[in-house]
Amino acid sequence: MNMKPNPAELQFLHLAYNSFYDLYEEVMDESFWSKDDWYRFSKIRHGYSIYAELLSYEPLKYVIEQLKTARPPMEAEIGSELFKFVRNVMAHFPFYNSWNEVWISKSVINWQKSGQTIDKFLTKYAGKPAVKYRFWESEKKQMTYLSIAFPKAYDDDDYKIWLNDMISEKDGVKFSFILMKKIIDTQVES
């Protein structure tokens, strides 16, 4: 019988979860948002990268599938495809120093080869309506409302798609980290 997690997975999960939880605590602290742009961006990028790696863990794939029927519309797609898209943009185009600087275009994305992950995501979701979310910030005793927006189009090679138009830096990233944590928490026993 093949038990999950095996020893190698357990070691990886321990490292990934501890690192992600540390980043989560930092990002959710209000003082994080007064730090300089590059510092915030590097921490945010790191969080999306860890989460994207965790999504390859088989039990989390089942969680994402379950979200497709058990949660609000698009939550599974946001929690998997969109967050991987953000990670891939930051990993494959590492020349930005802040969230608000990040832009891509069809020609930049396909500079080497079309049909890769980022290209497929934008082809699939461009023109789709925005998805509205909210989250409760208990320390502020405040409900925060936000929209996750998809590009209006993805057919012009020179049309710039700005990351901050899709997901706002502060509220969008906080929401992202909350949803990521909610998804990976399903695999924590205690």
N, C-alpha and C positions, 0 to 999 in steps of 0.2 A: 504494500500500500504506500502511495506517494503522499506524505504528509506536507501540509503547508503551515507555516513557512519552513523550508528546509534550512540547514545551518547557514548557507551562503546568503539566502534571502533574509534570514533573521539578522545577520550582521549588516547587510545593506540597509534594511528597514530601520534598524536602530540608529544608524548614522543619519539617514535621510530624515526620519521623523524628528529626531532631536534638533537637527539643524533647521528644519522647517518651523517647528514650534518656537524656537528662539527668534527666528525672523518674524513670525506671526506676532509674537508679543511686542517686538520692537515697532512693527508697522502699525499696530493698533494703538500704540501710545501716542498721545497728541504731540509730544515733544519731537517725535520723528519728523513731523511735517514742517518743522522750523529748521531742520538741518539743510545743508546746501544741496542743490539739484543733483550733482554727481553722486553724492553719498546715497541719497534716496534711490536714485536710479539703479545704482549697483546692487543695493539690497533687494529692491523689487525684482530686478532681473534674476538675481540668485534664487529668490523664492519661486518664481515661475519655472526656473530650470529644475529645481528639486522636485516640484510637483509633477512636471512633465515626465521626469524619470520614474516617479512613483506610479504613474498611470500605466506603466508597462507591467506592473505586478498583477498577475492574473485575477486575484480576488477583487481588485479595484475595477477591473473591466466589467465584472458582474454587477458591481454597484452602479456603474454608469448605465448599464443596460436597464437595471431596475428603475433608475431615475426617469427613464423615458416614459414609463407608464405610471409611476407613483408620485411624481412631483409636478410642479407647474410647467407649462409649455416652455420648451427650449432650455430648461435647466441642465439637462444631461449634455446638450450640445455646447452650452456655455462652459460647463464644468470639464469638458474634454476637448472638443475641437477648437473652441475659441482660445482657451488658455494655452493649448499647444501652439496655436497660431502665434500668439503673443510671444511665447518662448522662442519660437523659430525665427520670428522677425528680429528679436534682440540678439539671437545667437548668430544668424547668418548675415546680419548687417550691423556689425559691432562698432560702427563709427560714430555713434551718438553718445552724448554725455548727459542727457536729461530726457525724461518722459516726453516733454512737450516738443522736443526736436525731432522725434522719430516720425519719419514719413517713408512711404514706399510707393512705387508706381509699377504698373504692369511691366514696363521695360526694365526697371531695376530688378524686380523679382525674377524675371526670365532672362536676365543678362547672359546666363550660361546655358540654361535649358528650361523649357516650359514643362508644365505638367507635374511639377513637384508639389510638395505639401502646401506651401503658402498659396501658390497659384490655384490649386484645387479648392482650397478653403474659400478664397475670394470669388472664384467662379461659381461656387455653390451658394454663397450667402449674399453676394452683392445684390442690392435692390430689395432685400428682405426688410420688413418693418423692424423698428427698434423694439427692444424688449425692456419693459419697465420692472424694476425691482425696488425693494426697500429692505432696510435692516435696522435693527434696534441697537443703539449705542447706550448701554446701561450706565456707563460712567457719566455721560452727558444727559441721560434721561431724555433722549431725543431719537426720533425716527428719521432716518436719512433716506431720501428718495433719489433714484438715479435711473438713467437709461443706458442700455448697452446698444449702440447703434452700429449698423453695418453700412459699408460704403454704398452710396446711391448707385454707382456704376463701377464696372471693371472692364471697360472695353476700349478705353483710350490709353495708349502707351505713356502719355505724359501727365495724366491726371494723378495728382498727389493724394494719397490716402494717409491721413494723419492718425497716428495711434490715439492721441488724446481726443479726437473726434469720435472714436469708437468707444473708448473707456477713459473716463476722466482720471487724472492722476490720483487725487486724494480719495474721493468717494468710490470711484471705480475700482481702484486697487484694494481699498479696504474691503469692499464687497467681494472681490476676487479671492482675497485671502480667507475671508469668512467661509465662502463656498468651498474652497480647496480644503480647508480644515474640516469642514463638515463631512466631506467625502472621505478624506483619509482617516478621520476619527472612527469610521465604521469598522476599521481593522484593529482597533485598540481594545484590549481586554480590560485594562484597568488604568 
